Amino acid sequence: MWSAISRVTDYFSWPLRTYHYLELVSPLWNTDFLKAKVVDVWDETQDSRTITLRPGLNWRGHRAGQHIRIGIPVNGMHYTRTYTISSPPERDDNCFTITVKAIENGTVSHHMVRNVKVGDYFPIGLPQGDFYLPDAQHVSPLFITAGSGITPAMSMLRSLIAQKRLPSTYHIHYAPHEFDVVLGKDLKDISKDHDHYHLNLVYTRDKEGDDRHFTEAQLDELCPDWRERDVYTCGPPALLEAVEACMEKAGRSRHLHIERFRAAFADVPSDAVGGRVTFAQSGVEADADNATPLLRVAEEAGMNPPHGCRMGICHTCNTTLKSGCVRDLRTGALLNEEGSIVQTCICAAAGDCELDL
């Protein structure tokens, strides 16, 4: 219906389009490009912040655990980053939250934590991802999270509580110290208000010489019936690899659900080589080794190519191989046919190559 009306109004608004005029009233009324307005910000820890966003007319809602891409201008450069939604779909104000942790040398994450203010607008994408609880099937989950990996789990917990169907749930969350726990107050409030939510906060740096990182023995202690639960884990690669190995050893891989903030890469062959990368459209050339993603090679050469998730899911970084050879770092597979689609965030040079960027 709206598209038909828009075609008529576009005729009378030529050479501009209807959305140009709608944006003068409110950027959220733009029906061609989805935007969101910052309506609240608050600090969770000294290096993390929750941002409440009100999306525009094309917003279709999300499933608890999904993520979105956000366009972020920083010092005249436009970046795209992917953040997990930390609020439940059941909010009645049509808003959602993201919770961002500033990472070391992270230009964009530091900007989001330090500089974003109420009234800012960001272009956003629609929710994506398949890291969520099943709709109908009864699941007694075990969440194993660390750092900002808490965000999808928090969205799921809040959604289950809003639906009044929070089952027996165990949650092990890792942080260096108590003051580093992202969304820590919310976790403790849920634990206090719901007897069947069992929270274990593990501080990995509180006691010198005491290794408190994930182990199977620790899991047996903190969640004795873990072999009977579906496991949802999100956090740094070291945690995910340890949990994955534990579940595989126990024959529980089918019941393990992983959300990665970075791609899992295969081992690079010892005889693999890098090469000279030519970015055809930009006229930029750069030397690359055999393991650095081409996206990072481009950025270190002063470019800002399109990208989103940086883990091979969203395909925002796709470009065309004009010549040469690249390696898919996840599988080790080589791409050397002219015209092949290359995901720059998960492919590296395998000899000299030329990309349509």
Secondary structure, DSSP 4 states (H G I P E B T S, - for coil): -HHHHHHHHHHHHTTS-HHHHHHHH-GGG-SSS-EEEEEEEEEEETTEEEEEEEE-TT-----TT-EEEEEEEETTEEEEEEEEB-S-TT-SSS-EEEEEE--TT-HHHHHHHHT--TT-EEEBPPPB---S--SSS---EEEEEEGGGHHHHHHHHHHHHHTT---SEEEEEEESSGGG-TTHHHHHHHHHH-TTEEEEEEETTSSTT---S--HHHHHHH-TTGGGSEEEEES-HHHHHHHHHHHHHTT-GGGEEEE-SSPPPPPPPTT---EEEEETTTTEEEEE-SSS-HHHHHHHTT-----SSSSSSS-TTEEEEEEEEEEETTT--EE-STT-EEETTTEEEEEEEEE--
